[in-house]
Amino acid sequence: SDLSQSTEIKCIGNVATDATTVKFAGTKSIAFDGTDDYLDVGDIRYGADDFTVEGWFNFQSIANPNHIATLIGRHDGGSNGWDLVFAISTLYFRTGSPTDGVSWTPTMGVWYHIAGVRSGANKYLFIDGTLQSSFPVNIGTGALTGETTGTVKIGTAKDLSTDFNGYMQDVRITKGLARYTANFT
């Protein structure tokens, strides 16, 4: 559910809640099987505003050496938009060009907190509260491009070609607030 009650979330495919693989006892996660499952969150645009996208992610499979899994994003399929994406052995927080990422290989079945943040002219990428090396990256203060097509999707990319296989919990999209700009617990 959308706790802000401002967006209708559409469940596509057989994405479902799961009460057995959870980060926090007594809660539920969202299960994605890696094939045509995603959540459509609707039309969220950041422009030049600060924002934070974050959540808990538990990878169940990385299908092959060229595996790409979009965690959350709004991307036009080119170099415009924004997303958190795991590709091959790199975690990216893309906000148009340039594409910046960190070398990372998740352990299957382990929960990770991942956050992408825009604060003013900089973007930040965190894994488990640790600011990743080479971040922050200066992206300027202009509006993000590529936010006029498609909608925000959780678990897949705009072209529906890079599906996530695993579980997500407590995914949060915050417009107008850079929640983290330094290491946090």
Accessible surface in RSA format (square Angstrom, percent):
REM  Atomic radii and reference values for relative SASA: ProtOr
REM  Chains: A
REM  Algorithm: Lee & Richards
REM  Probe-radius: 1.40
REM  Slices: 20
REM RES _ NUM      All-atoms   Total-Side   Main-Chain    Non-polar    All polar
REM                ABS   REL    ABS   REL    ABS   REL    ABS   REL    ABS   REL
RES SER A   1   136.42 115.3  62.80  83.8  73.62 169.6  56.41 120.1  80.01 112.1
RES ASP A   2    34.68  24.3  21.20  21.1  13.48  31.9   9.71  22.8  24.98  24.9
RES LEU A   3   165.47  92.2 138.87  99.3  26.61  66.9 140.93  99.0  24.54  66.0
RES SER A   4    81.75  69.1  46.66  62.3  35.09  80.8  53.49 113.9  28.25  39.6
RES GLN A   5   164.08  91.8 127.92  93.5  36.16  86.1  39.63  84.3 124.45  94.4
RES SER A   6    91.06  76.9  52.23  69.7  38.83  89.4  47.63 101.4  43.43  60.8
RES THR A   7    38.70  27.5  22.72  23.0  15.98  38.1  16.01  21.5  22.69  34.3
RES GLU A   8   135.32  77.7 114.56  86.7  20.76  49.4  50.48  97.6  84.84  69.3
RES ILE A   9    55.65  31.7  31.99  23.8  23.66  57.0  31.99  23.0  23.66  64.2
RES LYS A  10   112.21  54.7 107.74  66.1   4.47  10.7  56.43  50.8  55.78  59.4
RES CYS A  11    86.86  65.7  59.40  66.2  27.47  64.6  18.84  47.7  68.02  73.3
RES ILE A  12    61.94  35.2  60.03  44.7   1.91   4.6  61.94  44.6   0.00   0.0
RES GLY A  13    57.22  70.6   0.00   N/A  57.22  70.6  25.30  69.4  31.92  71.5
RES ASN A  14   101.34  69.9  81.45  78.7  19.88  47.9  40.60  97.7  60.73  58.7
RES VAL A  15    16.01  10.5   1.73   1.6  14.27  34.4   1.73   1.5  14.27  38.7
RES ALA A  16    54.09  49.7  44.07  68.0  10.02  22.8  54.02  76.1   0.07   0.2
RES THR A  17    94.38  67.1  72.73  73.7  21.65  51.6  50.09  67.3  44.28  66.9
RES ASP A  18    31.91  22.4  27.09  27.0   4.82  11.4   5.23  12.3  26.68  26.6
RES ALA A  19    67.59  62.1  43.39  67.0  24.20  55.0  43.39  61.1  24.20  64.1
RES THR A  20   121.82  86.6  90.70  92.0  31.12  74.2  83.02 111.5  38.80  58.7
RES THR A  21    37.46  26.6  33.26  33.7   4.20  10.0  17.99  24.2  19.47  29.4
RES VAL A  22    35.26  23.2  17.51  15.9  17.74  42.8  17.51  15.2  17.74  48.1
RES LYS A  23    76.32  37.2  54.48  33.4  21.84  52.0   9.85   8.9  66.46  70.8
RES PHE A  24    80.94  40.5  77.48  48.0   3.45   9.0  80.94  49.1   0.00   0.0
RES ALA A  25   102.23  94.0  69.62 107.4  32.61  74.2  74.91 105.5  27.32  72.4
RES GLY A  26    89.16 109.9   0.00   N/A  89.16 109.9  45.44 124.7  43.71  97.9
RES THR A  27    54.42  38.7  43.02  43.6  11.40  27.2  50.08  67.3   4.34   6.6
RES LYS A  28   128.93  62.9 110.89  68.0  18.04  43.0  59.15  53.2  69.78  74.3
RES SER A  29     1.00   0.8   0.00   0.0   1.00   2.3   0.69   1.5   0.31   0.4
RES ILE A  30    41.78  23.8  41.78  31.1   0.00   0.0  41.78  30.1   0.00   0.0
RES ALA A  31    25.11  23.1  23.16  35.7   1.94   4.4  23.37  32.9   1.74   4.6
RES PHE A  32     5.42   2.7   0.00   0.0   5.42  14.1   0.70   0.4   4.72  13.5
RES ASP A  33    71.76  50.3  54.29  54.0  17.47  41.3  40.85  96.1  30.91  30.8
RES GLY A  34    23.14  28.5   0.00   N/A  23.14  28.5   4.46  12.2  18.68  41.8
RES THR A  35    89.51  63.7  82.51  83.7   7.00  16.7  56.37  75.7  33.14  50.1
RES ASP A  36    90.72  63.5  86.41  86.0   4.31  10.2  30.98  72.9  59.74  59.6
RES ASP A  37     2.28   1.6   2.15   2.1   0.12   0.3   0.17   0.4   2.11   2.1
RES TYR A  38    24.11  11.3  24.11  13.7   0.00   0.0   4.35   3.3  19.77  24.4
RES LEU A  39    11.09   6.2  11.09   7.9   0.00   0.0  11.09   7.8   0.00   0.0
RES ASP A  40    23.42  16.4  22.99  22.9   0.44   1.0   0.57   1.4  22.85  22.8
RES VAL A  41     8.48   5.6   8.46   7.7   0.02   0.1   8.46   7.3   0.02   0.1
RES GLY A  42    19.39  23.9   0.00   N/A  19.39  23.9  19.28  52.9   0.11   0.2
RES ASP A  43    90.51  63.4  57.57  57.3  32.93  77.9  29.54  69.5  60.97  60.8
RES ILE A  44    30.76  17.5  27.80  20.7   2.96   7.1  30.76  22.1   0.00   0.0
RES ARG A  45   104.77  44.0 100.38  51.2   4.39  10.5  39.23  53.6  65.54  39.7
RES TYR A  46     2.76   1.3   0.00   0.0   2.76   7.2   1.19   0.9   1.58   1.9
RES GLY A  47    23.71  29.2   0.00   N/A  23.71  29.2  22.94  63.0   0.77   1.7
RES ALA A  48    53.55  49.2  34.37  53.0  19.17  43.6  34.61  48.7  18.94  50.2
RES ASP A  49    65.67  46.0  60.09  59.8   5.58  13.2  10.54  24.8  55.13  55.0
RES ASP A  50    45.42  31.8  41.27  41.1   4.16   9.8   4.29  10.1  41.13  41.0
RES PHE A  51     0.00   0.0   0.00   0.0   0.00   0.0   0.00   0.0   0.00   0.0
RES THR A  52     0.09   0.1   0.09   0.1   0.00   0.0   0.09   0.1   0.00   0.0
RES VAL A  53     0.00   0.0   0.00   0.0   0.00   0.0   0.00   0.0   0.00   0.0
RES GLU A  54     4.55   2.6   4.08   3.1   0.47   1.1   2.32   4.5   2.23   1.8
RES GLY A  55     0.58   0.7   0.00   N/A   0.58   0.7   0.58   1.6   0.00   0.0
RES TRP A  56    52.25  21.0  52.25  25.3   0.00   0.0  41.92  22.4  10.33  16.8
RES PHE A  57     0.31   0.2   0.31   0.2   0.00   0.0   0.31   0.2   0.00   0.0
RES ASN A  58     2.51   1.7   2.51   2.4   0.00   0.0   0.00   0.0   2.51   2.4
RES PHE A  59     1.28   0.6   1.28   0.8   0.00   0.0   1.28   0.8   0.00   0.0
RES GLN A  60    75.47  42.2  53.98  39.5  21.48  51.2  15.57  33.1  59.90  45.4
RES SER A  61    39.10  33.0  34.51  46.1   4.59  10.6  18.97  40.4  20.13  28.2
RES ILE A  62    47.78  27.2  23.69  17.6  24.09  58.1  23.69  17.1  24.09  65.4
RES ALA A  63    76.96  70.8  41.98  64.8  34.98  79.6  47.91  67.5  29.05  77.0
RES ASN A  64    74.06  51.1  65.05  62.9   9.02  21.7  31.76  76.4  42.31  40.9
RES PRO A  65   110.19  80.3  95.20  86.8  14.99  54.5 108.73  89.8   1.45   9.0
RES ASN A  66   109.43  75.5  99.72  96.4   9.70  23.4  24.87  59.9  84.55  81.7
RES HIS A  67    22.03  12.0  18.79  13.1   3.24   8.3  15.57  16.0   6.46   7.5
RES ILE A  68    70.91  40.4  62.75  46.8   8.16  19.7  62.75  45.2   8.16  22.1
RES ALA A  69     0.46   0.4   0.46   0.7   0.00   0.0   0.46   0.7   0.00   0.0
RES THR A  70     3.27   2.3   3.27   3.3   0.00   0.0   1.79   2.4   1.48   2.2
RES LEU A  71     0.00   0.0   0.00   0.0   0.00   0.0   0.00   0.0   0.00   0.0
RES ILE A  72     0.18   0.1   0.18   0.1   0.00   0.0   0.18   0.1   0.00   0.0
RES GLY A  73     6.12   7.5   0.00   N/A   6.12   7.5   2.07   5.7   4.05   9.1
RES ARG A  74     3.92   1.6   2.73   1.4   1.19   2.8   2.06   2.8   1.86   1.1
RES HIS A  75    16.52   9.0  13.17   9.2   3.34   8.6   8.91   9.2   7.61   8.9
RES ASP A  76    42.74  29.9  24.40  24.3  18.34  43.4   8.79  20.7  33.95  33.9
RES GLY A  77    61.77  76.2   0.00   N/A  61.77  76.2  26.65  73.1  35.13  78.7
RES GLY A  78    46.47  57.3   0.00   N/A  46.47  57.3  35.51  97.4  10.96  24.5
RES SER A  79    68.96  58.3  57.00  76.1  11.96  27.6  34.87  74.3  34.09  47.8
RES ASN A  80    51.52  35.5  51.52  49.8   0.00   0.0   0.00   0.0  51.52  49.8
RES GLY A  81     0.76   0.9   0.00   N/A   0.76   0.9   0.00   0.0   0.76   1.7
RES TRP A  82     0.00   0.0   0.00   0.0   0.00   0.0   0.00   0.0   0.00   0.0
RES ASP A  83     1.02   0.7   1.02   1.0   0.00   0.0   0.41   1.0   0.61   0.6
RES LEU A  84     0.00   0.0   0.00   0.0   0.00   0.0   0.00   0.0   0.00   0.0
RES VAL A  85     2.45   1.6   2.45   2.2   0.00   0.0   2.45   2.1   0.00   0.0
RES PHE A  86     0.05   0.0   0.05   0.0   0.00   0.0   0.05   0.0   0.00   0.0
RES ALA A  87    16.68  15.3  14.64  22.6   2.03   4.6  14.64  20.6   2.03   5.4
RES ILE A  88    94.43  53.7  84.77  63.2   9.66  23.3  85.02  61.2   9.41  25.5
RES SER A  89    47.84  40.4  47.71  63.7   0.13   0.3  21.11  44.9  26.73  37.5
RES THR A  90    29.73  21.1  29.73  30.1   0.00   0.0   8.47  11.4  21.27  32.1
RES LEU A  91     0.00   0.0   0.00   0.0   0.00   0.0   0.00   0.0   0.00   0.0
RES TYR A  92    54.49  25.4  54.49  31.0   0.00   0.0  17.04  12.8  37.45  46.2
RES PHE A  93     0.00   0.0   0.00   0.0   0.00   0.0   0.00   0.0   0.00   0.0
RES ARG A  94    60.25  25.3  60.25  30.7   0.00   0.0   2.34   3.2  57.91  35.1
RES THR A  95     8.81   6.3   0.13   0.1   8.69  20.7   0.14   0.2   8.67  13.1
RES GLY A  96     8.32  10.3   0.00   N/A   8.32  10.3   6.56  18.0   1.77   4.0
RES SER A  97    88.27  74.6  59.39  79.3  28.88  66.5  27.45  58.5  60.82  85.2
RES PRO A  98    69.33  50.5  66.50  60.6   2.83  10.3  69.29  57.2   0.04   0.2
RES THR A  99    73.18  52.0  47.05  47.7  26.13  62.3  25.73  34.6  47.44  71.7
RES ASP A 100    28.11  19.7  25.20  25.1   2.92   6.9   5.19  12.2  22.92  22.9
RES GLY A 101    26.00  32.1   0.00   N/A  26.00  32.1   0.63   1.7  25.38  56.8
RES VAL A 102    14.10   9.3   9.23   8.4   4.87  11.7  14.10  12.3   0.00   0.0
RES SER A 103   103.31  87.3  73.58  98.2  29.73  68.5  43.01  91.6  60.30  84.5
RES TRP A 104    36.34  14.6  29.96  14.5   6.38  15.0  26.67  14.2   9.66  15.7
RES THR A 105    94.41  67.1  71.03  72.0  23.38  55.7  55.57  74.6  38.85  58.7
RES PRO A 106     4.25   3.1   0.00   0.0   4.25  15.4   0.02   0.0   4.23  26.3
RES THR A 107    83.38  59.3  77.04  78.1   6.35  15.1  51.34  69.0  32.05  48.4
RES MET A 108    76.82  39.8  58.32  38.6  18.50  44.0  58.24  49.5  18.58  24.6
RES GLY A 109    44.27  54.6   0.00   N/A  44.27  54.6  19.70  54.1  24.57  55.0
RES VAL A 110    62.51  41.1  59.50  53.9   3.01   7.3  62.51  54.3   0.00   0.0
RES TRP A 111    36.64  14.7  23.70  11.5  12.94  30.4  19.55  10.4  17.09  27.7
RES TYR A 112    25.19  11.8  25.19  14.3   0.00   0.0  15.97  12.0   9.21  11.4
RES HIS A 113    19.01  10.4  19.01  13.2   0.00   0.0  10.22  10.5   8.79  10.2
RES ILE A 114     0.00   0.0   0.00   0.0   0.00   0.0   0.00   0.0   0.00   0.0
RES ALA A 115     0.00   0.0   0.00   0.0   0.00   0.0   0.00   0.0   0.00   0.0
RES GLY A 116     0.00   0.0   0.00   N/A   0.00   0.0   0.00   0.0   0.00   0.0
RES VAL A 117     0.00   0.0   0.00   0.0   0.00   0.0   0.00   0.0   0.00   0.0
RES ARG A 118     1.05   0.4   1.05   0.5   0.00   0.0   0.00   0.0   1.05   0.6
RES SER A 119    29.28  24.7  24.99  33.4   4.29   9.9   0.11   0.2  29.16  40.9
RES GLY A 120    36.33  44.8   0.00   N/A  36.33  44.8  34.81  95.5   1.52   3.4
RES ALA A 121    25.34  23.3  20.75  32.0   4.60  10.5  20.75  29.2   4.60  12.2
RES ASN A 122    44.70  30.8  44.70  43.2   0.00   0.0   0.00   0.0  44.70  43.2
RES LYS A 123     0.00   0.0   0.00   0.0   0.00   0.0   0.00   0.0   0.00   0.0
RES TYR A 124    21.54  10.1  21.54  12.3   0.00   0.0   2.44   1.8  19.10  23.5
RES LEU A 125     0.00   0.0   0.00   0.0   0.00   0.0   0.00   0.0   0.00   0.0
RES PHE A 126     0.00   0.0   0.00   0.0   0.00   0.0   0.00   0.0   0.00   0.0
RES ILE A 127    14.89   8.5  12.09   9.0   2.80   6.7  12.09   8.7   2.80   7.6
RES ASP A 128    76.58  53.6  52.10  51.9  24.49  57.9  32.15  75.7  44.43  44.3
RES GLY A 129     4.09   5.0   0.00   N/A   4.09   5.0   2.13   5.8   1.97   4.4
RES THR A 130    70.72  50.3  70.72  71.7   0.00   0.0  42.11  56.6  28.61  43.3
RES LEU A 131    45.12  25.1  31.68  22.7  13.45  33.8  31.68  22.2  13.45  36.2
RES GLN A 132    30.81  17.2  28.69  21.0   2.11   5.0   1.44   3.1  29.36  22.3
RES SER A 133    92.66  78.3  76.73 102.4  15.93  36.7  56.72 120.8  35.94  50.4
RES SER A 134    85.20  72.0  47.79  63.8  37.41  86.2  62.52 133.1  22.68  31.8
RES PHE A 135    14.25   7.1   0.00   0.0  14.25  37.1   0.73   0.4  13.53  38.7
RES PRO A 136    65.72  47.9  46.40  42.3  19.32  70.2  46.40  38.3  19.32 120.1
RES VAL A 137    23.55  15.5  20.18  18.3   3.38   8.1  23.55  20.5   0.00   0.0
RES ASN A 138   106.59  73.5  84.61  81.8  21.98  52.9  31.07  74.8  75.52  73.0
RES ILE A 139    40.39  23.0   6.78   5.0  33.61  81.0  15.12  10.9  25.26  68.6
RES GLY A 140    27.83  34.3   0.00   N/A  27.83  34.3  27.17  74.6   0.66   1.5
RES THR A 141    97.65  69.5  85.44  86.6  12.21  29.1  52.37  70.3  45.28  68.4
RES GLY A 142    49.89  61.5   0.00   N/A  49.89  61.5  40.32 110.6   9.58  21.4
RES ALA A 143    66.04  60.7  43.66  67.4  22.38  50.9  43.66  61.5  22.38  59.3
RES LEU A 144    21.81  12.1   9.49   6.8  12.32  31.0  12.09   8.5   9.73  26.2
RES THR A 145    84.62  60.2  75.83  76.9   8.79  20.9  71.24  95.7  13.38  20.2
RES GLY A 146    16.52  20.4   0.00   N/A  16.52  20.4   7.32  20.1   9.20  20.6
RES GLU A 147     9.21   5.3   8.14   6.2   1.07   2.6   5.47  10.6   3.74   3.1
RES THR A 148   105.71  75.2  83.21  84.4  22.50  53.6  62.97  84.6  42.74  64.6
RES THR A 149    62.63  44.5  58.09  58.9   4.54  10.8  62.01  83.3   0.62   0.9
RES GLY A 150    37.83  46.6   0.00   N/A  37.83  46.6  18.76  51.5  19.07  42.7
RES THR A 151    39.92  28.4  36.05  36.5   3.87   9.2  35.53  47.7   4.39   6.6
RES VAL A 152     0.00   0.0   0.00   0.0   0.00   0.0   0.00   0.0   0.00   0.0
RES LYS A 153    19.51   9.5  19.51  12.0   0.00   0.0   8.12   7.3  11.39  12.1
RES ILE A 154     7.51   4.3   7.51   5.6   0.00   0.0   7.51   5.4   0.00   0.0
RES GLY A 155     0.00   0.0   0.00   N/A   0.00   0.0   0.00   0.0   0.00   0.0
RES THR A 156     0.50   0.4   0.06   0.1   0.44   1.0   0.03   0.0   0.47   0.7
RES ALA A 157    18.20  16.7  14.97  23.1   3.23   7.3  18.20  25.6   0.00   0.0
RES LYS A 158    83.12  40.5  67.61  41.5  15.51  36.9  19.26  17.3  63.85  68.0
RES ASP A 159    96.85  67.8  68.35  68.0  28.50  67.4  43.00 101.2  53.86  53.7
RES LEU A 160    79.62  44.3  68.22  48.8  11.41  28.7  68.22  47.9  11.41  30.7
RES SER A 161    76.94  65.0  40.74  54.4  36.20  83.4  42.94  91.4  34.00  47.6
RES THR A 162    21.16  15.1  19.80  20.1   1.36   3.2  21.11  28.4   0.05   0.1
RES ASP A 163    18.01  12.6  10.93  10.9   7.08  16.7   2.50   5.9  15.52  15.5
RES PHE A 164     0.27   0.1   0.13   0.1   0.13   0.3   0.13   0.1   0.13   0.4
RES ASN A 165    38.88  26.8  37.80  36.5   1.08   2.6   3.64   8.8  35.24  34.1
RES GLY A 166     1.32   1.6   0.00   N/A   1.32   1.6   0.69   1.9   0.63   1.4
RES TYR A 167    39.31  18.4  39.31  22.4   0.00   0.0   3.53   2.7  35.78  44.1
RES MET A 168     0.00   0.0   0.00   0.0   0.00   0.0   0.00   0.0   0.00   0.0
RES GLN A 169     5.00   2.8   3.47   2.5   1.54   3.7   3.51   7.5   1.49   1.1
RES ASP A 170    88.72  62.1  65.24  64.9  23.48  55.5  28.67  67.5  60.05  59.9
RES VAL A 171    36.49  24.0   6.71   6.1  29.78  71.8   6.71   5.8  29.78  80.8
RES ARG A 172   100.33  42.1  96.58  49.2   3.75   8.9  43.19  59.0  57.13  34.6
RES ILE A 173    43.91  25.0  15.12  11.3  28.79  69.4  15.12  10.9  28.79  78.1
RES THR A 174    18.72  13.3  15.84  16.1   2.88   6.9  17.36  23.3   1.36   2.1
RES LYS A 175   113.69  55.5  86.35  53.0  27.35  65.1  44.19  39.8  69.50  74.0
RES GLY A 176    51.84  63.9   0.00   N/A  51.84  63.9  22.25  61.1  29.59  66.3
RES LEU A 177    84.99  47.3  84.01  60.1   0.98   2.5  84.99  59.7   0.00   0.0
RES ALA A 178    21.35  19.6   5.13   7.9  16.21  36.9   5.13   7.2  16.21  43.0
RES ARG A 179    89.65  37.6  59.86  30.5  29.78  70.9   9.65  13.2  80.00  48.5
RES TYR A 180    35.84  16.7  31.07  17.7   4.77  12.4  24.89  18.7  10.95  13.5
RES THR A 181    65.15  46.3  50.19  50.9  14.96  35.6  17.87  24.0  47.28  71.5
RES ALA A 182    63.26  58.2  57.29  88.4   5.97  13.6  59.44  83.7   3.82  10.1
RES ASN A 183   102.74  70.8  78.12  75.5  24.62  59.3  26.55  63.9  76.19  73.6
RES PHE A 184    54.78  27.4  35.19  21.8  19.60  51.0  45.66  27.7   9.13  26.1
RES THR A 185   182.08 129.5 117.97 119.6  64.11 152.8 106.46 143.0  75.62 114.3
END  Absolute sums over single chains surface
CHAIN  1 A     8475.2       6134.7       2340.5       4495.3       3979.9
END  Absolute sums over all chains
TOTAL          8475.2       6134.7       2340.5       4495.3       3979.9
